[in-house]
Amino acid sequence: RPEDYVDWFLSVADELYRILKDNGSFILNMKEHARNGEKDTYVLELILALKKQGWLWIEEYCWYKKNSFPGKWPNRFRDAWERCLHFTKSKKFKMYQDAVKVPIGNWAEKRFKSMTNKDFERHISKTNETLGRNVSNWLNRKKVYPHNVIIFEEEHYITNVIELPTVCNNKNHSATFPLELPVWFIVLFTKRGDIVLDPFIGSGTTAYASLAMDRKYIGIEQNISFVENIKKQIKTLKISDKNE
């Protein structure tokens, strides 16, 4: 039940805090539901409770579900996004931003065409020559570092909106997400040989992503049928790798 969720999850988070390395990261994908015509607050309550538990809330990424189910409600629109909350134990954590750089295309050139000399001077004076806001710093660059909106398109830099469809390996599991989602976070926060833990392995997408990125993984799941399905899928993946 939503009113019990925070207390229940804190017991899990306490163990995650115990075993996570000081320079590691914890990514929590979740979305609050609506009840009686309004959004529930358990996600917001959980964030505050996790901070009291000792976690640092570093960032909130937004996964935009391009093919989410259509719907109609009298007082709101359909949900087409979910949160991916980033927590750590310290401010000094591993993060490999170069690994998720994306092509910038001709964004800077297009931006210059729409600016007058006065606009350009104003941009310079406001930013004190910082890289992020001085448009001239982006000229002749092939790739850029992520911002906090993630959109996988040719002429966008990454932000905290991750635009991916809702697909996974196990269509029978209710909490599904595409393989690209854990892959992106795994590449951003780990290196080859690192260990990835998923305390709710479910359909096994995180396990597949870890294997694909040459990471070790630990998965926890109480549903035996899901576990058996994951084992079969992983065995198939390993056989496929050997044959390539």
Backbone torsions as a table, in degrees:
resi	resn	phi	psi	omega
1	ARG	NA	143.6	-178.7
2	PRO	-54.0	-37.5	-177.9
3	GLU	-70.0	-17.3	179.1
4	ASP	-101.7	-6.8	-170.2
5	TYR	-62.9	-44.6	-174.9
6	VAL	-61.0	-50.1	-179.6
7	ASP	-61.6	-40.6	179.6
8	TRP	-63.5	-46.5	-175.6
9	PHE	-70.9	-30.9	-180.0
10	LEU	-60.3	-33.7	178.2
11	SER	-66.2	-35.0	176.0
12	VAL	-71.2	-45.9	-178.1
13	ALA	-62.4	-31.4	178.6
14	ASP	-62.9	-40.7	177.9
15	GLU	-71.7	-36.6	176.9
16	LEU	-62.8	-40.1	178.4
17	TYR	-63.8	-36.6	-178.0
18	ARG	-66.0	-40.5	-172.4
19	ILE	-97.3	-16.5	-179.4
20	LEU	-69.8	136.9	176.2
21	LYS	-64.9	154.5	-177.2
22	ASP	-60.8	-26.1	-179.8
23	ASN	-104.4	15.5	-179.3
24	GLY	-89.7	176.2	-179.7
25	SER	-131.1	151.4	178.1
26	PHE	-123.4	118.0	179.6
27	ILE	-108.4	124.0	-178.5
28	LEU	-116.6	114.6	177.5
29	ASN	-96.5	116.3	179.7
30	MET	-159.2	161.1	-179.7
31	LYS	-145.6	131.2	178.4
32	GLU	-73.6	151.1	178.7
33	HIS	-101.9	170.7	178.0
34	ALA	-105.0	139.7	176.3
35	ARG	-135.9	136.2	177.1
36	ASN	53.6	37.7	173.7
37	GLY	84.7	6.3	178.2
38	GLU	-144.5	156.6	179.6
39	LYS	-68.3	140.2	174.9
40	ASP	-76.5	161.5	-174.7
41	THR	-111.0	10.0	-172.6
42	TYR	-66.0	-27.4	177.0
43	VAL	-67.8	-45.6	178.3
44	LEU	-63.5	-40.3	178.6
45	GLU	-64.9	-38.2	179.8
46	LEU	-66.4	-41.6	178.5
47	ILE	-57.2	-46.9	179.9
48	LEU	-65.5	-38.9	179.7
49	ALA	-67.3	-38.6	177.9
50	LEU	-65.4	-37.0	176.3
51	LYS	-63.3	-40.8	177.3
52	LYS	-65.8	-29.2	179.1
53	GLN	-73.0	-16.1	178.5
54	GLY	121.6	-7.7	-179.9
55	TRP	-73.7	147.6	171.3
56	LEU	-99.2	125.5	178.1
57	TRP	-88.7	103.1	-171.6
58	ILE	-85.8	-45.0	-172.7
59	GLU	-157.7	159.9	173.2
60	GLU	-126.4	112.1	176.5
61	TYR	-94.7	151.5	-178.9
62	CYS	-116.2	118.4	175.7
63	TRP	-91.9	111.3	177.9
64	TYR	-87.6	116.4	-177.2
65	LYS	-89.5	100.8	-171.8
66	LYS	-64.5	-29.6	-177.0
67	ASN	-117.0	36.9	179.4
68	SER	-65.3	155.4	-177.1
69	PHE	-63.1	138.9	175.8
70	PRO	-71.1	158.4	179.6
71	GLY	-165.2	167.9	179.8
72	LYS	-145.1	128.6	176.5
73	TRP	-132.3	152.0	-176.2
74	PRO	-67.2	-22.2	-173.9
75	ASN	-127.6	9.6	179.7
76	ARG	-161.3	168.9	177.5
77	PHE	-99.1	173.6	-178.6
78	ARG	-65.8	154.2	173.0
79	ASP	-81.3	126.3	179.3
80	ALA	-126.8	15.8	-179.3
81	TRP	-151.2	159.1	175.6
82	GLU	-137.7	152.7	177.6
83	ARG	-79.4	144.9	166.0
84	CYS	-125.4	99.6	-174.0
85	LEU	-88.3	133.7	-178.3
86	HIS	-107.7	117.8	177.8
87	PHE	-120.4	150.5	174.7
88	THR	-140.1	171.5	176.7
89	LYS	-93.2	-22.3	-179.8
90	SER	-146.1	168.7	179.3
91	LYS	-78.9	-12.4	178.4
92	LYS	-103.6	89.3	-179.2
93	PHE	-124.6	159.2	-179.2
94	LYS	-73.4	131.1	177.4
95	MET	-153.5	120.4	-174.2
96	TYR	-110.0	80.1	-174.3
97	GLN	-64.8	-30.3	179.1
98	ASP	-60.8	-28.3	-176.0
99	ALA	-70.0	-18.0	-178.1
100	VAL	-119.0	19.5	175.3
101	LYS	-60.5	150.5	178.3
102	VAL	-129.6	155.5	178.7
103	PRO	-60.9	139.1	179.8
104	ILE	-89.7	-17.8	-178.1
105	GLY	63.8	-142.2	179.8
106	ASN	-108.6	36.0	-178.5
107	TRP	-57.7	-47.4	-176.7
108	ALA	-63.7	-41.7	179.8
109	GLU	-62.6	-41.1	178.3
110	LYS	-63.7	-38.8	-179.1
111	ARG	-65.0	-40.4	179.9
112	PHE	-63.6	-38.0	-177.8
113	LYS	-62.6	-30.0	-177.3
114	SER	-91.1	1.2	-177.2
115	MET	-108.8	140.1	173.1
116	THR	-87.3	169.9	177.1
117	ASN	-59.0	-37.5	179.5
118	LYS	-65.7	-41.0	177.4
119	ASP	-61.2	-43.1	-177.7
120	PHE	-63.9	-43.6	178.7
121	GLU	-62.7	-37.6	-179.4
122	ARG	-68.1	-39.1	178.1
123	HIS	-63.2	-40.8	179.8
124	ILE	-64.5	-47.4	-175.1
125	SER	-66.9	-32.3	-178.3
126	LYS	-73.5	-25.6	-170.5
127	THR	-102.3	-8.9	-177.3
128	ASN	55.3	39.1	175.7
129	GLU	66.5	23.7	177.5
130	THR	-73.0	150.7	-176.4
131	LEU	-63.5	-39.9	-172.0
132	GLY	-66.2	-32.1	-173.2
133	ARG	-114.0	-13.5	175.4
134	ASN	-81.5	106.4	-172.0
135	VAL	-59.2	-33.1	-177.2
136	SER	-62.3	-23.3	179.7
137	ASN	-67.9	-16.4	-177.8
138	TRP	-92.6	-7.2	179.3
139	LEU	-64.4	141.4	176.0
140	ASN	65.0	14.8	175.4
141	ARG	-93.3	136.7	-179.1
142	LYS	-85.8	-37.5	-178.9
143	LYS	-136.5	161.2	-178.5
144	VAL	-131.8	159.3	176.4
145	TYR	-76.6	154.3	-179.6
146	PRO	-66.6	143.3	164.8
147	HIS	-94.8	-158.4	-178.7
148	ASN	-104.6	23.0	169.4
149	VAL	-128.2	123.7	-172.1
150	ILE	-108.2	112.1	177.9
151	ILE	-130.7	118.4	-177.0
152	PHE	-85.7	75.8	176.0
153	GLU	-133.0	156.3	-169.6
154	GLU	-60.0	-39.5	-172.4
155	GLU	-111.4	31.5	176.4
156	HIS	-122.0	146.7	169.7
157	TYR	-93.8	158.2	-171.6
158	ILE	-72.7	137.9	177.6
159	THR	-131.5	-162.4	-177.2
160	ASN	-94.0	18.7	171.1
161	VAL	-109.0	114.2	-178.7
162	ILE	-98.7	112.5	-173.8
163	GLU	-95.3	100.8	-178.2
164	LEU	-144.7	151.3	176.2
165	PRO	-76.3	166.7	178.9
166	THR	-95.2	95.7	177.0
167	VAL	-141.2	154.2	175.4
168	CYS	-158.3	179.9	-176.3
169	ASN	-78.5	-23.2	-176.8
170	ASN	-119.5	99.7	-177.4
171	LYS	-71.3	-12.8	-180.0
172	ASN	-83.4	-10.5	-178.7
173	HIS	-89.1	136.5	-173.7
174	SER	-73.9	-34.4	-177.6
175	ALA	-97.3	86.0	-174.8
176	THR	-106.7	146.8	173.3
177	PHE	-150.7	156.5	-175.4
178	PRO	-72.9	155.3	-180.0
179	LEU	-58.3	-34.8	-177.0
180	GLU	-61.8	-26.6	-176.9
181	LEU	-66.8	-56.0	176.1
182	PRO	-66.0	-31.6	177.8
183	VAL	-58.1	-44.2	-177.7
184	TRP	-61.1	-45.3	-179.7
185	PHE	-71.8	-35.9	178.6
186	ILE	-63.0	-44.6	179.1
187	VAL	-66.9	-35.9	-177.3
188	LEU	-71.4	-35.3	-171.3
189	PHE	-115.8	-0.9	179.8
190	THR	-137.3	167.5	173.0
191	LYS	-120.9	169.2	179.9
192	ARG	-55.3	135.1	-179.9
193	GLY	91.8	-13.7	177.3
194	ASP	-70.1	162.3	-178.6
195	ILE	-101.5	131.4	176.2
196	VAL	-112.6	127.1	179.3
197	LEU	-111.0	130.4	172.1
198	ASP	-121.5	107.8	-177.4
199	PRO	-73.5	-10.3	176.6
200	PHE	-133.5	75.8	-168.3
201	ILE	-66.7	-28.4	172.8
202	GLY	52.3	-114.5	-177.2
203	SER	-79.6	-8.9	176.6
204	GLY	90.0	9.2	-176.6
205	THR	-59.8	-40.5	179.3
206	THR	-65.4	-36.6	177.7
207	ALA	-64.1	-45.6	178.7
208	TYR	-62.1	-41.9	179.9
209	ALA	-63.0	-40.8	179.4
210	SER	-62.8	-45.4	178.6
211	LEU	-63.1	-43.1	-178.8
212	ALA	-62.1	-31.7	-179.0
213	MET	-96.7	12.1	176.9
214	ASP	61.9	42.4	173.7
215	ARG	-111.8	158.3	171.4
216	LYS	-86.6	154.0	-178.2
217	TYR	-141.8	154.3	172.1
218	ILE	-128.7	126.0	179.9
219	GLY	-121.8	139.5	179.0
220	ILE	-121.0	130.3	-179.2
221	GLU	-155.1	132.3	-178.6
222	GLN	-89.4	-16.3	179.9
223	ASN	-86.1	111.0	-174.8
224	ILE	-61.7	-38.6	-178.6
225	SER	-63.0	-37.8	176.4
226	PHE	-65.0	-41.9	-178.7
227	VAL	-61.2	-46.2	-179.4
228	GLU	-63.3	-39.8	178.9
229	ASN	-64.9	-40.5	179.0
230	ILE	-63.2	-43.9	-180.0
231	LYS	-59.0	-43.0	179.9
232	LYS	-64.3	-44.0	-179.1
233	GLN	-64.1	-42.4	-179.0
234	ILE	-66.9	-39.1	177.8
235	LYS	-61.8	-41.0	177.8
236	THR	-63.6	-41.2	179.2
237	LEU	-62.9	-43.0	-178.9
238	LYS	-65.4	-40.0	177.9
239	ILE	-64.3	-41.2	179.0
240	SER	-61.9	-40.9	-179.9
241	ASP	-63.0	-39.2	-178.5
242	LYS	-67.8	-30.6	-177.4
243	ASN	-82.7	-11.6	-178.4
244	GLU	-85.5	NA	NA
